Amino acid sequence: MNIFKRLLTIGKAEIHSVIDSFEDPINLTEQGIREMKEELGKSVEALAQLKALDIRKKNEAEAEEQTATDYYNKAIVIIQKAEKGDVVASEADRLAKEALKKQASAHEKAQLLLKEHEKLHVECEKMQGNIAHLKSSIAKWENELKTLKARVQVSEATKDINRKMTQMDTGSTVSMLEKLKDRVVQQEALAEAYSDLSKSGKTIDEEIDALVSNNDTEAEEALNRLKETLKKG
């Protein structure tokens, strides 16, 4: 069988998977596995046909052996009838001889068929072992291919990240960050300025309300300042 030659081919594909381009070895390996599965299907079909032939030869051998036994028994019956006088002795001898000839011929055929059956049985066992080995090999290579694909994905992702890191302009990035920082500081200062403007633009009523809403200590201090102002006036 040429099936197991595929194993060596796939083994070579895995060895060469360490080169820079992973795609071809993976495709070759997948193709090899597909071909092995096709060979497996053909082998299973061939085994079924071989087993059918083996069973047929066995059945034919048993049938011929049974025929030989039947003719032998018939020869016995003929001789017994001759001894009883039911059949003429010469006629009984002639028929008994013919029965024994047929018995010998059937037995010979049975032996030949039995040898063919034994040979086919050995071939079936051998092919069964090859198929089991092929199934195991396919499962092994499929698992290893999954691992290989995962390693390829990781290596490709790592390579892309490292390539982008090497292509990154550090100076330009730092400059952009500094500009962004200045812009944030300017925005914060502008927000504070608007806040001061909003406070200075309050009306008298708003100032009074704001003062009234303060806690008791602040109100007391405001009242004292008011009294001092009135005294001076």
C-alpha positions in Angstrom: 0.0 0.0 0.0 1.2 3.5 -0.8 -0.9 5.0 2.0 1.9 5.2 4.5 4.2 7.0 2.2 2.0 10.0 2.9 3.2 10.0 6.5 6.7 10.7 5.4 5.5 13.5 3.1 3.5 15.1 5.9 6.5 14.7 8.3 8.6 16.7 5.8 5.9 19.4 5.6 6.0 19.8 9.4 9.8 20.0 9.4 9.7 22.8 6.9 7.0 24.6 8.8 9.7 26.6 10.6 10.5 28.6 7.6 9.2 32.2 7.2 6.1 31.3 5.1 3.8 29.0 7.1 1.0 29.0 4.5 2.4 26.4 2.1 3.4 23.8 4.7 0.0 24.0 6.3 -1.8 23.7 3.0 0.5 20.7 2.1 -0.2 19.1 5.4 -4.0 19.6 5.0 -3.8 18.2 1.5 -1.8 15.2 2.8 -4.4 14.5 5.5 -7.3 14.8 2.9 -5.5 12.3 0.7 -5.0 9.9 3.6 -8.7 10.1 4.4 -9.5 9.3 0.8 -7.1 6.3 1.0 -8.7 5.3 4.3 -12.1 5.2 2.7 -10.9 3.2 -0.2 -9.1 0.8 2.1 -12.2 0.2 4.2 -14.2 -0.5 1.1 -11.5 -2.9 -0.1 -11.5 -4.6 3.3 -15.3 -5.1 3.2 -15.0 -6.7 -0.3 -12.1 -8.9 0.9 -14.0 -10.0 4.0 -17.1 -10.8 1.9 -15.0 -13.0 -0.4 -13.4 -14.6 2.7 -16.8 -15.4 4.1 -18.0 -16.7 0.8 -15.0 -19.1 0.5 -15.6 -20.3 4.0 -19.2 -21.0 3.3 -18.4 -22.8 0.0 -15.8 -25.0 1.8 -18.3 -25.9 4.5 -20.9 -26.7 1.8 -18.5 -28.9 -0.2 -17.5 -30.7 3.0 -21.1 -31.3 3.8 -21.6 -32.7 0.2 -18.6 -35.0 0.7 -20.2 -36.3 4.0 -23.5 -36.8 2.2 -22.0 -38.9 -0.6 -20.0 -40.9 2.0 -23.2 -41.6 3.9 -25.0 -42.6 0.6 -22.2 -45.1 -0.2 -22.8 -46.6 3.3 -26.5 -46.9 2.7 -26.0 -48.5 -0.7 -23.6 -51.2 0.7 -26.0 -51.8 3.6 -28.9 -52.4 1.1 -26.7 -54.8 -0.9 -26.0 -56.8 2.2 -29.7 -57.0 2.9 -30.3 -58.2 -0.6 -32.3 -55.1 -1.6 -29.9 -54.3 -4.3 -27.8 -56.4 -6.6 -24.3 -56.6 -5.3 -22.6 -55.5 -8.6 -25.0 -52.6 -9.0 -24.5 -51.6 -5.4 -20.7 -51.7 -5.8 -20.9 -49.6 -8.9 -23.1 -46.9 -7.3 -21.1 -47.0 -4.0 -17.9 -46.4 -6.0 -19.5 -43.4 -7.8 -20.7 -42.0 -4.5 -17.2 -42.4 -3.0 -15.7 -40.7 -6.1 -18.0 -37.7 -5.6 -17.3 -37.7 -1.9 -13.5 -37.5 -2.6 -14.0 -34.8 -5.2 -16.2 -32.7 -2.9 -13.7 -33.2 -0.1 -10.8 -32.0 -2.3 -12.8 -29.0 -3.4 -13.6 -28.2 0.3 -9.9 -28.4 1.2 -8.9 -26.0 -1.7 -11.7 -23.6 -0.6 -10.6 -23.8 3.0 -7.0 -22.9 2.0 -8.3 -19.9 0.0 -10.4 -18.9 3.0 -7.4 -19.1 5.4 -5.2 -17.1 3.0 -8.0 -14.4 2.6 -8.4 -14.3 6.4 -4.7 -13.5 6.9 -5.0 -10.8 4.3 -8.0 -9.3 6.0 -6.2 -9.3 9.4 -3.2 -7.6 7.8 -5.4 -5.0 6.0 -7.3 -4.4 9.3 -4.1 -3.6 11.0 -3.0 -1.2 8.3 -6.4 0.6 8.5 -6.1 0.9 12.3 -2.6 2.3 11.9 -3.8 4.7 9.2 -6.7 5.9 11.4 -4.3 6.5 14.3 -1.9 8.4 12.1 -4.7 10.6 10.7 -5.9 11.5 14.2 -2.3 12.3 15.3 -1.6 14.5 12.3 -4.9 16.4 12.7 -4.1 17.2 16.3 -0.6 18.3 15.4 -1.9 20.4 12.6 -4.3 22.2 15.1 -1.3 22.9 17.3 0.7 24.1 14.4 -2.1 26.5 13.2 -2.3 27.9 16.7 1.4 28.5 16.9 1.3 30.2 13.4 -1.5 32.6 14.6 0.5 33.5 17.7 3.7 34.0 15.8 2.0 36.1 13.1 0.3 38.3 15.7 3.6 38.7 17.6 5.4 39.5 14.4 2.8 42.2 13.5 3.1 43.8 16.9 6.8 43.9 16.8 6.9 45.2 13.3 4.5 48.1 14.3 6.6 48.8 17.3 9.8 49.1 15.2 8.0 51.3 12.7 6.6 53.6 15.4 8.1 57.2 15.4 8.8 57.7 19.1 9.8 61.4 18.7 6.7 62.2 16.8 4.5 60.4 19.4 6.1 62.3 22.3 5.6 65.6 20.4 1.9 64.8 19.9 1.5 64.0 23.6 3.1 67.3 24.6 0.8 69.2 22.3 -2.2 67.4 23.8 -1.0 68.2 27.3 -0.7 71.9 26.4 -4.1 71.9 24.9 -5.6 70.3 28.1 -3.9 72.9 30.3 -5.2 75.7 28.1 -8.8 74.3 28.3 -8.6 74.0 32.0 -7.4 77.7 32.3 -10.1 78.8 30.0 -12.7 77.0 32.1 -11.4 78.7 35.3 -11.6 82.1 33.6 -15.2 81.6 32.6 -16.0 80.6 36.2 -14.5 83.8 37.5 -16.4 85.9 35.0 -19.6 84.2 36.0 -19.0 85.0 39.7 -18.2 88.7 39.1 -21.3 89.1 37.0 -23.7 88.4 39.9 -26.5 91.0 40.7 -26.9 92.5 44.2 -29.9 90.2 44.9 -27.8 87.2 43.9 -25.0 88.3 46.2 -27.5 88.8 49.1 -29.0 85.4 48.4 -25.6 83.8 48.3 -24.7 85.4 51.5 -27.9 84.4 53.2 -27.4 80.8 52.1 -24.0 80.6 53.8 -23.7 79.0 57.2 -24.4 81.0 60.5 -20.7 82.0 61.0 -20.4 83.7 57.7 -23.7 85.5 58.2 -22.6 86.7 61.7 -19.3 88.1 60.2 -21.2 89.9 57.5 -23.6 91.4 60.1 -20.6 92.7 62.1 -19.0 94.3 59.1 -22.4 96.0 58.3 -22.6 97.5 61.8 -19.0 98.8 61.6 -19.8 100.4 58.3 -22.9 102.2 59.8 -21.0 103.5 62.8 -18.4 105.0 60.5 -21.1 106.6 58.4 
